[in-house]
Amino acid sequence: MKEQPLRTTVVGSYPFPGWLEFASQNLERFGAADVEELIEDAVTVAVQDQVQAGLDVITDGEQTRLDFNLSFYGFLEGIDLETAPARQFGPPAHDQRARYRVTGELRAPRGLGAVRDFERLKRLAPPGPVLKVSLPGPYTLSGRLIPGSRYQDRYALTEALLPIVRAELEDLVTAGAREITVDEPSMSCYAHREDTERLVGIFNRTVEPIAGKCRVSTHLCFGNYKGRAVGPRRYAPMFPVFLDMNADEIHVEMAAREFAEIEILGEIAARKDVAVGIVDVKSYYIETPDEIASRVRRCLEHAPAERLSLAPDCGLSQTARWAARQKLTNMVEGVRRVREELKS
């Protein structure tokens, strides 16, 4: 069980300040100390926004990650950048993202960088909020790698990455991480066409070394690159098999889907905690506290308060900071109102 009913949380990412985006495009002009100062300032801003919003659980906003997957590829040996994507112009989509050729054995002798990020978060965050780390699981991490003679398909790539992710998770627990999201959106995006039991097996082997040593959650959404989904937005293909994931909490995307399949909350809550996306990160409509409170009450019709967490649908990296900040503030206020109602 989590520490309190109806806790407010986030998935992981938070929008970059504009100056960080500008700096990241001109890193050749900065020294190593300058870059570290940029990162510390960006994390401080992300933490401050989350704390001011009143969240119970915060992250570092993933301010060191220019891309959810591709940033980790900088820590991998055995890969080489593929040349220009096949489509350069037109509406943004996944076929405009970089892909990487595998040139040798996949290794990460320096780890994946998450431990250093967590140590920074511990140092910069104030007392009070729970600190959470999000890390892509091996199936999602394999998504932009091109199979070849050494690793012939995505599953072979996943198996090569699995021990690398496991080691990073173990190091995070050793560093004191109490809550870790092993983020596998690729599993939810492609569950409709893949062997769901095989996907669950991959997840469970990934988290095996840390299960019971920290709070493990996973995030199942339908993609959010440039605010766009990539898979059929239905949870039916995943359940009940995904209930066998060895996670303390499963996060599901609801707000952007007008709470379709809301009954899945009860199915999840019968076995574990459920984090519900009640804020739509793909929309610039700012949900009011009254609307948030109404959504929370609706969730309570399907799952008890002690099993529920409330969050945005997905990470906030694709949402402008002004909107992300107001959405989080209103989310916390709406949840607070329902908490008060439950006390009376």
N, C-alpha and C positions, 0 to 999 in steps of 0.2 A: 504493500500500500504506500501511497505517497504521503507527504508530511501533513497535508491539509486538504479538505474538500474544496472543489471548485478553484483549484489553483490556476494562476495565469502564467503562461509560458510562451515560448517562441520556438521555432524550428531550429534556426541557426543564423542565417545570414541577415544582414542589415544593409541598407544602401550606403554606398561610399559618399562622404562629403565631396562636393564638387572639386575642391582643391586636391583631394587625393586622386581623383580620376585624372586630373590634369597632370599631376606629378607622375603618375604611373605611366603616362605616355611620353615622359621626358626623363626617365630614370638615369640616362647617361649623363645628365647634368648634375647628379647628386652623388655625394660620397656615401660610404657605408654608414657613417654616423648620422648623416642627413636622412637616409632611408629609415633607419631605426627610429629616429625622432618622428618622421611622418607616420610610421605604424603606431607608435605609442600614442600620438595625438589622435589618430583615427579611432583607435580602440577606446580611448578616454571619452571621445564624443559618443560613440555607439553605446558604451556603458551608461553614460550620463543620460542619454535619451531614454534608455530602457528603465533606469532607476527612477527618473522623473515621471515616467508613465505609471510607475507603481507595480511593475511586474514582480511576481514571486520568484521566477526563474529567468536568468539572463544568460547571454553568451557574449563573446567578444565581437559579435557581428560579422565574424569571418572577414575581418578587414585586411588580412594578408592574402586572401584568395581572389585573384582576378577572375577566376572561373571555378565553379564548384568541383569539376573534375580536373580540368587542364592544369590548374595550379599544382596539383599533386604530382603531375607527370614530371615536373621539374626535379623531383626527388628520385625519380626512377632511372636506373641504368638499363640499357638494352633496348632503348627506343630512339627513334629519329623522327623529326617533324616531317609530315607529309607536305608536299607542295600545295599550292593554292587550292582551296575548296572548289568543287566543280561549278558551283553557282556563286557568283560574286555580287549580283545586284538583285533588286526586287525585295519583296517583303521578307523580313528576317525569319529564319527557321534553322533547324539543326543541320541542314545540308550546307550551311554557310560557316559552320564551325570547323576548326582544325581537326585533322585526324593524324594519327602517328603510326609509322611503320615500326614493327618490332624487328630489331636487328640482332638480338642476342638474348641471353637469359635475363628475365626480369628480376631486378634486385633493387633494394633501397637501403644501402649501407648506412645512410645517415638518418634512417627513419623517414617519416612523412611530414615532419614539422609540426604536428599537432601538439606535442608535449611542450615545445617551446612556446607556442601560442597560449596554451593553458597556463603555463607559469607566468606569462605576462598578464593574463587575465586575473589571476590570483593577486598579483601585486597591485593592479590598478583598480580593481573592483572594491567598493565599500563593503563593510560587514552587512549582513542581512540576507540579500537574495541568494538563492541556490545558484551555483555556477554550473553551466552545462556546456559540454563539448559535442559538436557534431562532426562525424567522419563518414565519408562514403564507404559503403560496403564494397566488397570485391566485384560483385556482379555489376553494380553501377559504375565502379571505377574502370571497368574494362571497356566501357561503352565507346570510347573514341580511339581505341587501339585496333589496328587492322590485323586480322589473323593472317598467318603465313605458314611456312614450312615447319617452324618450331612449335607454334601454337596454332592449331588448325581451325579452331572455331572459338566463339566467345566463351564457351564453357572451359576450354583449355586455358584461355587467358585468365578467367576467373580463378581457376585452381592455382595458377601461378601467383596471383595477387593475394590469395586468401591468407597465406602465412605472413605476408607483409603487413596486412591490415591487423591480423591477430596480434602480432608483435607490438604494433603501435597502440592497440587497445590495452594490452598488458602494461605497457610503459605509462599510459595515462593513469591507470589505476594506481600504479606505484607512485606516481607524482601527486596522488591525492584526489583524482577526479571522482566525484560521488555520483555524477549523472552523465551518461553518454548516450547520444543518439547515433545508432548505426543506420545511416540514411540509405535506403535502397529504393528510390523512386523508380529505377528501371524495372524492378520486380513488379511493381504495381502497374506500370505502363504496358508491360509485355506479358503479364500473367495470362491474358486471354489466349495467347498462342503458345505458351511454354508449359512445361511440366511443373505444376505448382508444388508438388511434393519435393521435387529436385531443388527448387528455389528455397523452400523452407530448410532443407538439409544444408544448403550452402550457408544460409543465415546462421543456423544453429552451430555449425562448426566454427564459424567466424567468432561468435561471442562466447564460445565454450570456456575460454580461460578467464573471462571476467564475470560470467553469470554468477549471481549471488554475492559478488564483491562490490558491486555498485548498482545503481538503478539504470537498467538498460531499456532504451526505447527505440522504436523505429518509426519512420515517417513514410506513409504510403500515399503518394499523390499521383497526378497524371501528367506531370511535367510543367515547367514554368519558364522555359527559356524565352526571353523577350515577352513574357506574359502569355505564352501559348502552350497549350497541352499537346502531347504527342501520342497519347493512347486513348482508347475508348474509355470514357469516364464512368466506369461501372465497377463496383466492388464485388459483384456477384461471382465473377470468375475466380476470385481469390479465396473466398470463404466457403466452407469452414476451415479449409486446409491451413490458411495463414494463422489461424488461432494456435497452431502448434509451434509457431515461432517462440523461441525462448527469450521473450521480451517482457518486461514488467508493464510496458505501456505501448499501445499502438495508436499512432496519430493518423486521422483520416480527414480528407478534404471534403467539407460540407457546404461552406458558404457560396462558393462559385457554382455549385451544382444545385442551388435552391433546396438544399437538405434532402435531395433524392437519396433513397436507401437509408434513411435515418434509423430504420429499425436495426441496422447493423450495430448500432451503439450498444443495444442490449445484448446482442450476441457476444460482442467483445467483452463487455463489462461482466458477463457471467464468469469469465476466466481471468481477466486482467484489467488494468486501468485503460481508459480510453481518452485520448486528447482529441478534442473536436475543433476543427477549423471553423470558427464562427465569424471570421473577418476575411473578405475577399481581396486578396493581394493583386488580382488581375484587374480590379476595377478602381477607378478614382472617385467613385462615390464613397463618401465618408459615413460609415454606419454611426448612427447616434447611440448614446448610452441606452436610451429607451429600446431601440431596436436590438441592441446587444442583449439587454436583460430579457427581452421576449424570446430571443433565440436560446438563451441559457435555460429558461423555463421549459422550452420545448424539448431540449436535450434531457432535462430531468424527468420527462415522461417516459424515457427509455433506459436511463441509467441512473443509479443513485449518486448523490453529490460526492460521496467519498471515493467514487471511482472516476470522477470526471476531472479533466483539465481542460482549459479553454485557451485557444491559440489562433493565430492567423492560419489560413489554409496551407501556406507554404512559407519558405524563406522570403524575406522582404527585399532582397537585393535588386529585384526588378521593379521596385516601386519607388517613386521619388521620395526623398527623405521627409519633406513636409507632410506628405500624405501618410507615410509609415508612422511618423511620430503621432499624428492625430488619431489614426486608427488604433494604435496601441493604447493611447490615453483613454479613448472612449471605450475600448474593450475592457480595460481594468475597471472603469467606473460602472459600466453595465453589470459586470460580474459582482462588484461590491454591493450593488443594490440588491441583487438576488441573495447574496450571503446574509444581508441584514434581514431580508424577508424570512429566511430559514431560521433565524434566531428568534423571531417573534412568535 
